[in-house]
Amino acid sequence: MKLKRIRGPKIARKKGIDSETDPYIMKKGLGPAGISVCKKCGAVYNEKRWIHHTEVPEKILAEKGKTTVLCPACRKIRDKFAEGYVLIQGEFSKSHKDEIKNLIRNKEEHAMHFNPLDRIIEIKERGGEMEVTTTTENLAQRIGQILEKSYDGEVEYKWSDDVKLARVVWRRP
C-alpha cells in the first residue's frame, strides 16, 4: 500500500537533498521496496522519501511486511557525521545558555516535521562557548537564522565548495 503525500504549509523553499554527495542517503533506485520504518526514531521511508511518523496513518504502521531499518539521520548521529556546525559565542550565550538550548531544540523539532533527516547530533559546551553539530547543513543555517532573529547579535555563514558542509558562527557580546 502506498502512502498519500501530505503537504504542510510551505514556510521557505528548501533545497532538495543531494543523494549523490551524501553517503548516508540511498542512491536513486536503490532504496528499500515498500514501506520502511526507522527502528530508532520511527521515521518512515515511502515513495523515495523520508517522512515524519506522525504523518503516517496508524493502520499503515501496524501492517505486516514493512521493513525496519536505521534512517540516514540516525546513522549520522551514531557515526557523529556532521554536515553542519553552529558555534555560539559571547557573554550573552553564557548567561542564557538554557534558553538558547531550548530555542535550538524547538527549531530541530519544527524542522523534523518537514524533513525528519534534519537533526541535532550533539550540543557541546566548552570554555563558555556552545557548539551544535547537525545532520544537515540546512538545519545549521536555520539555527543561525533563529538565533539572529531572536537575540540579534552577528551571524556568519560559510559553506564548503567541495563537500556538503556548513559552518555558522553566532556571537553576541
PEUR-V892213 format. One record per backbone hydrogen bond with DSSP energy under -0.5 kcal/mol. NH is the residue of the N-H (numbers start at 1). CO is the residue of the C=O. E is the energy in kcal/mol with one decimal. If there is no record, write none. Layout:
nh=[NH & NH]
co=[CO & CO]
e=[E & E]
This chain:
nh=[7 & 8 & 11 & 19 & 21 & 22 & 23 & 25 & 30 & 36 & 37 & 38 & 39 & 42 & 44 & 45 & 46 & 46 & 49 & 51 & 55 & 56 & 60 & 61 & 62 & 63 & 63 & 66 & 67 & 69 & 69 & 71 & 75 & 76 & 77 & 78 & 79 & 80 & 80 & 81 & 82 & 83 & 84 & 85 & 86 & 87 & 88 & 88 & 89 & 89 & 92 & 93 & 94 & 95 & 96 & 97 & 100 & 101 & 102 & 103 & 104 & 105 & 106 & 107 & 108 & 109 & 110 & 111 & 112 & 113 & 113 & 114 & 114 & 115 & 118 & 119 & 121 & 122 & 124 & 126 & 129 & 130 & 131 & 132 & 133 & 133 & 134 & 135 & 140 & 141 & 142 & 143 & 144 & 145 & 146 & 147 & 148 & 149 & 150 & 151 & 152 & 154 & 156 & 158 & 160 & 165 & 166 & 167 & 168 & 169 & 170 & 171 & 172]
co=[5 & 6 & 9 & 17 & 18 & 18 & 21 & 22 & 27 & 45 & 67 & 43 & 69 & 38 & 51 & 36 & 44 & 49 & 46 & 44 & 52 & 53 & 57 & 57 & 58 & 59 & 60 & 63 & 35 & 37 & 67 & 69 & 71 & 72 & 73 & 74 & 75 & 76 & 77 & 76 & 80 & 134 & 134 & 166 & 132 & 168 & 86 & 130 & 87 & 170 & 172 & 172 & 90 & 91 & 92 & 94 & 96 & 97 & 98 & 99 & 100 & 101 & 102 & 103 & 104 & 105 & 106 & 107 & 108 & 109 & 110 & 110 & 111 & 111 & 115 & 117 & 133 & 133 & 131 & 129 & 126 & 88 & 124 & 86 & 122 & 131 & 84 & 119 & 136 & 137 & 138 & 139 & 140 & 141 & 142 & 143 & 144 & 145 & 146 & 147 & 148 & 171 & 169 & 167 & 165 & 163 & 83 & 158 & 85 & 156 & 87 & 154 & 89]
e=[-0.5 & -0.5 & -0.6 & -1.0 & -0.8 & -1.2 & -0.7 & -1.1 & -2.5 & -2.1 & -2.9 & -2.9 & -2.9 & -1.1 & -2.8 & -3.2 & -0.6 & -2.6 & -0.9 & -3.0 & -2.1 & -1.3 & -1.0 & -1.5 & -1.6 & -0.5 & -0.8 & -0.5 & -2.2 & -2.2 & -0.5 & -0.6 & -2.2 & -2.3 & -2.4 & -2.3 & -2.4 & -0.9 & -0.5 & -2.4 & -1.0 & -2.3 & -1.4 & -2.4 & -2.8 & -3.2 & -0.5 & -3.2 & -0.6 & -2.8 & -1.4 & -0.5 & -1.1 & -1.8 & -1.2 & -0.7 & -2.5 & -2.5 & -2.2 & -2.0 & -2.4 & -2.6 & -2.4 & -2.0 & -2.3 & -2.5 & -2.3 & -2.6 & -2.4 & -0.8 & -0.8 & -0.6 & -1.0 & -2.6 & -2.3 & -0.9 & -3.1 & -1.2 & -2.9 & -2.5 & -2.0 & -2.0 & -2.7 & -3.0 & -2.5 & -0.5 & -2.7 & -2.6 & -1.3 & -2.0 & -2.3 & -2.2 & -2.0 & -2.1 & -2.3 & -2.2 & -2.1 & -2.4 & -2.3 & -2.7 & -1.6 & -2.9 & -2.3 & -2.3 & -2.4 & -1.3 & -2.0 & -3.1 & -3.1 & -2.4 & -3.0 & -2.5 & -1.6]
